[in-house]
Amino acid sequence: MGETNETQPAFEKAMYGALLRQKRIEVGYRKAENFVADLEAIGFKISRAALYRIERGEREPTALKLFARSFRTTVSVKKAS
């Protein structure tokens, strides 16, 4: 117990950020502020600046669960214009 698995791949912040941005735009959120507003409406608090840092791969999520749910959220909240 407590041992780390050295064969486990590292979390790729840049790859995740690029995929998140691509998915956000694909589902109709061309403006990050619309995406952030809809996330906030369903209980996810994140600033536009934080979202941009994540998308650029400069910030890692505080919990992978949040990011896993954010992918689901991009297709479950209403599309922004």
KOLGU-4560 file (N, C-alpha, C; in nm, 3 decimals, padded with zeros to 5 digits):
<recs>
<n_xx: 00.083 n_yy: -00.118 n_zz: 00.000 ca_xx: 00.000 ca_yy: 00.000 ca_zz: 00.000 c_xx: 00.088 c_yy: 00.125 c_zz: 00.000 mol: A seq: 1 type: MET>
<n_xx: 00.038 n_yy: 00.230 n_zz: -00.059 ca_xx: 00.112 ca_yy: 00.353 ca_zz: -00.062 c_xx: 00.221 c_yy: 00.359 c_zz: -00.168 mol: A seq: 2 type: GLY>
<n_xx: 00.241 n_yy: 00.250 n_zz: -00.240 ca_xx: 00.342 ca_yy: 00.248 ca_zz: -00.344 c_xx: 00.285 c_yy: 00.310 c_zz: -00.472 mol: A seq: 3 type: GLU>
<n_xx: 00.373 n_yy: 00.371 n_zz: -00.549 ca_xx: 00.330 ca_yy: 00.427 ca_zz: -00.677 c_xx: 00.361 c_yy: 00.329 c_zz: -00.788 mol: A seq: 4 type: THR>
<n_xx: 00.280 n_yy: 00.333 n_zz: -00.890 ca_xx: 00.299 ca_yy: 00.248 ca_zz: -01.006 c_xx: 00.375 c_yy: 00.328 c_zz: -01.110 mol: A seq: 5 type: ASN>
<n_xx: 00.503 n_yy: 00.298 n_zz: -01.129 ca_xx: 00.586 ca_yy: 00.375 ca_zz: -01.220 c_xx: 00.553 c_yy: 00.350 c_zz: -01.367 mol: A seq: 6 type: GLU>
<n_xx: 00.475 n_yy: 00.247 n_zz: -01.396 ca_xx: 00.439 ca_yy: 00.220 ca_zz: -01.535 c_xx: 00.314 c_yy: 00.297 c_zz: -01.578 mol: A seq: 7 type: THR>
<n_xx: 00.248 n_yy: 00.358 n_zz: -01.484 ca_xx: 00.127 ca_yy: 00.434 ca_zz: -01.516 c_xx: 00.168 c_yy: 00.562 c_zz: -01.589 mol: A seq: 8 type: GLN>
<n_xx: 00.104 n_yy: 00.591 n_zz: -01.703 ca_xx: 00.142 ca_yy: 00.711 ca_zz: -01.778 c_xx: 00.106 c_yy: 00.838 c_zz: -01.702 mol: A seq: 9 type: PRO>
<n_xx: 00.185 n_yy: 00.941 n_zz: -01.724 ca_xx: 00.159 ca_yy: 01.070 ca_zz: -01.662 c_xx: 00.036 c_yy: 01.135 c_zz: -01.724 mol: A seq: 10 type: ALA>
<n_xx: -00.031 n_yy: 01.217 n_zz: -01.647 ca_xx: -00.146 ca_yy: 01.291 ca_zz: -01.698 c_xx: -00.094 c_yy: 01.396 c_zz: -01.797 mol: A seq: 11 type: PHE>
<n_xx: -00.148 n_yy: 01.397 n_zz: -01.916 ca_xx: -00.105 ca_yy: 01.490 ca_zz: -02.021 c_xx: -00.194 c_yy: 01.615 c_zz: -02.019 mol: A seq: 12 type: GLU>
<n_xx: -00.148 n_yy: 01.717 n_zz: -01.946 ca_xx: -00.226 ca_yy: 01.840 ca_zz: -01.934 c_xx: -00.252 c_yy: 01.905 c_zz: -02.069 mol: A seq: 13 type: LYS>
<n_xx: -00.150 n_yy: 01.913 n_zz: -02.152 ca_xx: -00.165 ca_yy: 01.980 ca_zz: -02.282 c_xx: -00.262 c_yy: 01.905 c_zz: -02.372 mol: A seq: 14 type: ALA>
<n_xx: -00.254 n_yy: 01.774 n_zz: -02.373 ca_xx: -00.345 ca_yy: 01.694 ca_zz: -02.456 c_xx: -00.489 c_yy: 01.709 c_zz: -02.405 mol: A seq: 15 type: MET>
<n_xx: -00.507 n_yy: 01.698 n_zz: -02.275 ca_xx: -00.640 ca_yy: 01.712 ca_zz: -02.219 c_xx: -00.697 c_yy: 01.849 c_zz: -02.251 mol: A seq: 16 type: TYR>
<n_xx: -00.615 n_yy: 01.953 n_zz: -02.233 ca_xx: -00.661 ca_yy: 02.089 ca_zz: -02.259 c_xx: -00.705 c_yy: 02.109 c_zz: -02.403 mol: A seq: 17 type: GLY>
<n_xx: -00.626 n_yy: 02.055 n_zz: -02.495 ca_xx: -00.659 ca_yy: 02.068 ca_zz: -02.638 c_xx: -00.789 c_yy: 01.994 c_zz: -02.669 mol: A seq: 18 type: ALA>
<n_xx: -00.806 n_yy: 01.876 n_zz: -02.610 ca_xx: -00.930 ca_yy: 01.800 ca_zz: -02.634 c_xx: -01.051 c_yy: 01.868 c_zz: -02.572 mol: A seq: 19 type: LEU>
<n_xx: -01.033 n_yy: 01.925 n_zz: -02.454 ca_xx: -01.143 ca_yy: 01.997 ca_zz: -02.389 c_xx: -01.186 c_yy: 02.116 c_zz: -02.474 mol: A seq: 20 type: LEU>
<n_xx: -01.089 n_yy: 02.194 n_zz: -02.523 ca_xx: -01.122 ca_yy: 02.310 ca_zz: -02.606 c_xx: -01.192 c_yy: 02.266 c_zz: -02.734 mol: A seq: 21 type: ARG>
<n_xx: -01.140 n_yy: 02.163 n_zz: -02.798 ca_xx: -01.201 ca_yy: 02.112 ca_zz: -02.922 c_xx: -01.345 c_yy: 02.069 c_zz: -02.896 mol: A seq: 22 type: GLN>
<n_xx: -01.367 n_yy: 01.995 n_zz: -02.790 ca_xx: -01.502 ca_yy: 01.947 ca_zz: -02.757 c_xx: -01.595 c_yy: 02.063 c_zz: -02.724 mol: A seq: 23 type: LYS>
<n_xx: -01.544 n_yy: 02.161 n_zz: -02.649 ca_xx: -01.624 ca_yy: 02.279 ca_zz: -02.614 c_xx: -01.674 c_yy: 02.348 c_zz: -02.739 mol: A seq: 24 type: ARG>
<n_xx: -01.587 n_yy: 02.368 n_zz: -02.835 ca_xx: -01.623 ca_yy: 02.436 ca_zz: -02.959 c_xx: -01.716 c_yy: 02.349 c_zz: -03.044 mol: A seq: 25 type: ILE>
<n_xx: -01.689 n_yy: 02.219 n_zz: -03.050 ca_xx: -01.772 ca_yy: 02.127 ca_zz: -03.128 c_xx: -01.918 c_yy: 02.130 c_zz: -03.085 mol: A seq: 26 type: GLU>
<n_xx: -01.942 n_yy: 02.141 n_zz: -02.954 ca_xx: -02.080 ca_yy: 02.140 ca_zz: -02.907 c_xx: -02.144 c_yy: 02.278 c_zz: -02.905 mol: A seq: 27 type: VAL>
<n_xx: -02.072 n_yy: 02.379 n_zz: -02.957 ca_xx: -02.134 ca_yy: 02.509 ca_zz: -02.976 c_xx: -02.090 c_yy: 02.619 c_zz: -02.883 mol: A seq: 28 type: GLY>
<n_xx: -01.993 n_yy: 02.595 n_zz: -02.799 ca_xx: -01.944 ca_yy: 02.698 ca_zz: -02.707 c_xx: -01.821 c_yy: 02.766 c_zz: -02.765 mol: A seq: 29 type: TYR>
<n_xx: -01.841 n_yy: 02.854 n_zz: -02.861 ca_xx: -01.727 ca_yy: 02.925 ca_zz: -02.920 c_xx: -01.669 c_yy: 03.023 c_zz: -02.819 mol: A seq: 30 type: ARG>
<n_xx: -01.751 n_yy: 03.076 n_zz: -02.731 ca_xx: -01.704 ca_yy: 03.169 ca_zz: -02.627 c_xx: -01.693 c_yy: 03.093 c_zz: -02.495 mol: A seq: 31 type: LYS>
<n_xx: -01.576 n_yy: 03.101 n_zz: -02.435 ca_xx: -01.552 ca_yy: 03.032 ca_zz: -02.309 c_xx: -01.645 c_yy: 03.081 c_zz: -02.199 mol: A seq: 32 type: ALA>
<n_xx: -01.678 n_yy: 03.209 n_zz: -02.201 ca_xx: -01.764 ca_yy: 03.262 ca_zz: -02.094 c_xx: -01.903 c_yy: 03.197 c_zz: -02.095 mol: A seq: 33 type: GLU>
<n_xx: -01.954 n_yy: 03.161 n_zz: -02.213 ca_xx: -02.083 ca_yy: 03.091 ca_zz: -02.219 c_xx: -02.072 c_yy: 02.952 c_zz: -02.159 mol: A seq: 34 type: ASN>
<n_xx: -01.962 n_yy: 02.883 n_zz: -02.186 ca_xx: -01.938 ca_yy: 02.751 ca_zz: -02.132 c_xx: -01.926 c_yy: 02.758 c_zz: -01.980 mol: A seq: 35 type: PHE>
<n_xx: -01.848 n_yy: 02.854 n_zz: -01.931 ca_xx: -01.829 ca_yy: 02.873 ca_zz: -01.788 c_xx: -01.963 c_yy: 02.903 c_zz: -01.720 mol: A seq: 36 type: VAL>
<n_xx: -02.045 n_yy: 02.987 n_zz: -01.780 ca_xx: -02.175 ca_yy: 03.022 ca_zz: -01.723 c_xx: -02.265 c_yy: 02.899 c_zz: -01.712 mol: A seq: 37 type: ALA>
<n_xx: -02.266 n_yy: 02.815 n_zz: -01.815 ca_xx: -02.349 ca_yy: 02.695 ca_zz: -01.811 c_xx: -02.295 c_yy: 02.592 c_zz: -01.712 mol: A seq: 38 type: ASP>
<n_xx: -02.163 n_yy: 02.582 n_zz: -01.700 ca_xx: -02.106 ca_yy: 02.494 ca_zz: -01.598 c_xx: -02.146 c_yy: 02.541 c_zz: -01.459 mol: A seq: 39 type: LEU>
<n_xx: -02.139 n_yy: 02.672 n_zz: -01.437 ca_xx: -02.177 ca_yy: 02.727 ca_zz: -01.307 c_xx: -02.324 c_yy: 02.700 c_zz: -01.277 mol: A seq: 40 type: GLU>
<n_xx: -02.408 n_yy: 02.707 n_zz: -01.378 ca_xx: -02.552 ca_yy: 02.684 ca_zz: -01.360 c_xx: -02.582 c_yy: 02.542 c_zz: -01.311 mol: A seq: 41 type: ALA>
<n_xx: -02.493 n_yy: 02.448 n_zz: -01.340 ca_xx: -02.516 ca_yy: 02.311 ca_zz: -01.294 c_xx: -02.424 c_yy: 02.271 c_zz: -01.178 mol: A seq: 42 type: ILE>
<n_xx: -02.358 n_yy: 02.371 n_zz: -01.119 ca_xx: -02.282 ca_yy: 02.347 ca_zz: -00.997 c_xx: -02.132 c_yy: 02.335 c_zz: -01.008 mol: A seq: 43 type: GLY>
<n_xx: -02.074 n_yy: 02.358 n_zz: -01.126 ca_xx: -01.929 ca_yy: 02.353 ca_zz: -01.143 c_xx: -01.875 c_yy: 02.495 c_zz: -01.145 mol: A seq: 44 type: PHE>
<n_xx: -01.796 n_yy: 02.530 n_zz: -01.046 ca_xx: -01.739 ca_yy: 02.665 ca_zz: -01.038 c_xx: -01.600 c_yy: 02.665 c_zz: -01.100 mol: A seq: 45 type: LYS>
<n_xx: -01.583 n_yy: 02.744 n_zz: -01.205 ca_xx: -01.453 ca_yy: 02.762 ca_zz: -01.268 c_xx: -01.452 c_yy: 02.899 c_zz: -01.336 mol: A seq: 46 type: ILE>
<n_xx: -01.343 n_yy: 02.969 n_zz: -01.325 ca_xx: -01.335 ca_yy: 03.100 ca_zz: -01.390 c_xx: -01.295 c_yy: 03.082 c_zz: -01.536 mol: A seq: 47 type: SER>
<n_xx: -01.322 n_yy: 03.183 n_zz: -01.614 ca_xx: -01.283 ca_yy: 03.180 ca_zz: -01.755 c_xx: -01.131 c_yy: 03.171 c_zz: -01.766 mol: A seq: 48 type: ARG>
<n_xx: -01.060 n_yy: 03.245 n_zz: -01.682 ca_xx: -00.913 ca_yy: 03.240 ca_zz: -01.683 c_xx: -00.862 c_yy: 03.100 c_zz: -01.651 mol: A seq: 49 type: ALA>
<n_xx: -00.924 n_yy: 03.035 n_zz: -01.554 ca_xx: -00.883 ca_yy: 02.899 ca_zz: -01.518 c_xx: -00.910 c_yy: 02.802 c_zz: -01.633 mol: A seq: 50 type: ALA>
<n_xx: -01.025 n_yy: 02.818 n_zz: -01.699 ca_xx: -01.056 ca_yy: 02.733 ca_zz: -01.813 c_xx: -00.952 c_yy: 02.751 c_zz: -01.924 mol: A seq: 51 type: LEU>
<n_xx: -00.915 n_yy: 02.875 n_zz: -01.951 ca_xx: -00.813 ca_yy: 02.901 ca_zz: -02.054 c_xx: -00.679 c_yy: 02.838 c_zz: -02.016 mol: A seq: 52 type: TYR>
<n_xx: -00.641 n_yy: 02.846 n_zz: -01.888 ca_xx: -00.515 ca_yy: 02.785 ca_zz: -01.844 c_xx: -00.520 c_yy: 02.633 c_zz: -01.861 mol: A seq: 53 type: ARG>
<n_xx: -00.634 n_yy: 02.574 n_zz: -01.834 ca_xx: -00.650 ca_yy: 02.430 ca_zz: -01.854 c_xx: -00.639 c_yy: 02.396 c_zz: -02.002 mol: A seq: 54 type: ILE>
<n_xx: -00.707 n_yy: 02.473 n_zz: -02.086 ca_xx: -00.705 ca_yy: 02.448 ca_zz: -02.230 c_xx: -00.566 c_yy: 02.464 c_zz: -02.290 mol: A seq: 55 type: GLU>
<n_xx: -00.486 n_yy: 02.551 n_zz: -02.233 ca_xx: -00.348 ca_yy: 02.570 ca_zz: -02.282 c_xx: -00.252 c_yy: 02.468 c_zz: -02.221 mol: A seq: 56 type: ARG>
<n_xx: -00.300 n_yy: 02.386 n_zz: -02.131 ca_xx: -00.214 ca_yy: 02.286 ca_zz: -02.068 c_xx: -00.128 c_yy: 02.342 c_zz: -01.957 mol: A seq: 57 type: GLY>
<n_xx: -00.162 n_yy: 02.459 n_zz: -01.907 ca_xx: -00.084 ca_yy: 02.524 ca_zz: -01.802 c_xx: -00.132 c_yy: 02.487 c_zz: -01.662 mol: A seq: 58 type: GLU>
<n_xx: -00.250 n_yy: 02.429 n_zz: -01.654 ca_xx: -00.308 ca_yy: 02.396 ca_zz: -01.524 c_xx: -00.364 c_yy: 02.255 c_zz: -01.528 mol: A seq: 59 type: ARG>
<n_xx: -00.333 n_yy: 02.179 n_zz: -01.426 ca_xx: -00.386 ca_yy: 02.044 ca_zz: -01.413 c_xx: -00.510 c_yy: 02.051 c_zz: -01.324 mol: A seq: 60 type: GLU>
<n_xx: -00.606 n_yy: 01.965 n_zz: -01.349 ca_xx: -00.728 ca_yy: 01.969 ca_zz: -01.266 c_xx: -00.696 c_yy: 01.932 c_zz: -01.122 mol: A seq: 61 type: PRO>
<n_xx: -00.776 n_yy: 01.983 n_zz: -01.031 ca_xx: -00.758 ca_yy: 01.947 ca_zz: -00.892 c_xx: -00.815 c_yy: 01.809 c_zz: -00.865 mol: A seq: 62 type: THR>
<n_xx: -00.904 n_yy: 01.764 n_zz: -00.951 ca_xx: -00.961 ca_yy: 01.630 ca_zz: -00.937 c_xx: -00.996 c_yy: 01.578 c_zz: -01.076 mol: A seq: 63 type: ALA>
<n_xx: -00.949 n_yy: 01.458 n_zz: -01.109 ca_xx: -00.979 ca_yy: 01.402 ca_zz: -01.241 c_xx: -01.128 c_yy: 01.382 c_zz: -01.259 mol: A seq: 64 type: LEU>
<n_xx: -01.198 n_yy: 01.361 n_zz: -01.150 ca_xx: -01.344 ca_yy: 01.344 ca_zz: -01.158 c_xx: -01.409 c_yy: 01.468 c_zz: -01.218 mol: A seq: 65 type: LYS>
<n_xx: -01.363 n_yy: 01.585 n_zz: -01.177 ca_xx: -01.418 ca_yy: 01.709 ca_zz: -01.233 c_xx: -01.401 c_yy: 01.712 c_zz: -01.383 mol: A seq: 66 type: LEU>
<n_xx: -01.284 n_yy: 01.675 n_zz: -01.431 ca_xx: -01.260 ca_yy: 01.678 ca_zz: -01.575 c_xx: -01.339 c_yy: 01.572 c_zz: -01.648 mol: A seq: 67 type: PHE>
<n_xx: -01.349 n_yy: 01.454 n_zz: -01.589 ca_xx: -01.429 ca_yy: 01.349 ca_zz: -01.653 c_xx: -01.573 c_yy: 01.396 c_zz: -01.668 mol: A seq: 68 type: ALA>
<n_xx: -01.623 n_yy: 01.460 n_zz: -01.565 ca_xx: -01.760 ca_yy: 01.510 ca_zz: -01.572 c_xx: -01.770 c_yy: 01.630 c_zz: -01.666 mol: A seq: 69 type: ARG>
<n_xx: -01.663 n_yy: 01.706 n_zz: -01.681 ca_xx: -01.671 ca_yy: 01.822 ca_zz: -01.771 c_xx: -01.690 c_yy: 01.778 c_zz: -01.915 mol: A seq: 70 type: SER>
<n_xx: -01.631 n_yy: 01.664 n_zz: -01.954 ca_xx: -01.656 ca_yy: 01.614 ca_zz: -02.088 c_xx: -01.803 c_yy: 01.578 c_zz: -02.104 mol: A seq: 71 type: PHE>
<n_xx: -01.859 n_yy: 01.513 n_zz: -02.005 ca_xx: -02.001 ca_yy: 01.478 ca_zz: -02.010 c_xx: -02.084 c_yy: 01.606 c_zz: -02.013 mol: A seq: 72 type: ARG>
<n_xx: -02.043 n_yy: 01.703 n_zz: -01.938 ca_xx: -02.117 ca_yy: 01.828 ca_zz: -01.930 c_xx: -02.122 c_yy: 01.900 c_zz: -02.064 mol: A seq: 73 type: THR>
<n_xx: -02.017 n_yy: 01.891 n_zz: -02.141 ca_xx: -02.015 ca_yy: 01.963 ca_zz: -02.268 c_xx: -02.124 c_yy: 01.916 c_zz: -02.362 mol: A seq: 74 type: THR>
<n_xx: -02.171 n_yy: 01.795 n_zz: -02.343 ca_xx: -02.278 ca_yy: 01.745 ca_zz: -02.430 c_xx: -02.412 c_yy: 01.744 c_zz: -02.361 mol: A seq: 75 type: VAL>
<n_xx: -02.418 n_yy: 01.768 n_zz: -02.229 ca_xx: -02.545 ca_yy: 01.761 ca_zz: -02.160 c_xx: -02.607 c_yy: 01.895 c_zz: -02.129 mol: A seq: 76 type: SER>
<n_xx: -02.527 n_yy: 02.002 n_zz: -02.124 ca_xx: -02.584 ca_yy: 02.134 ca_zz: -02.102 c_xx: -02.630 c_yy: 02.191 c_zz: -02.236 mol: A seq: 77 type: VAL>
<n_xx: -02.715 n_yy: 02.292 n_zz: -02.231 ca_xx: -02.767 ca_yy: 02.348 ca_zz: -02.356 c_xx: -02.655 c_yy: 02.407 c_zz: -02.439 mol: A seq: 78 type: LYS>
<n_xx: -02.669 n_yy: 02.401 n_zz: -02.570 ca_xx: -02.570 ca_yy: 02.461 ca_zz: -02.658 c_xx: -02.584 c_yy: 02.612 c_zz: -02.655 mol: A seq: 79 type: LYS>
<n_xx: -02.470 n_yy: 02.677 n_zz: -02.647 ca_xx: -02.468 ca_yy: 02.824 ca_zz: -02.651 c_xx: -02.453 c_yy: 02.869 c_zz: -02.795 mol: A seq: 80 type: ALA>
<n_xx: -02.499 n_yy: 02.987 n_zz: -02.821 ca_xx: -02.484 ca_yy: 03.040 ca_zz: -02.957 c_xx: -02.365 c_yy: 03.127 c_zz: -02.969 mol: A seq: 81 type: SER>
</recs>
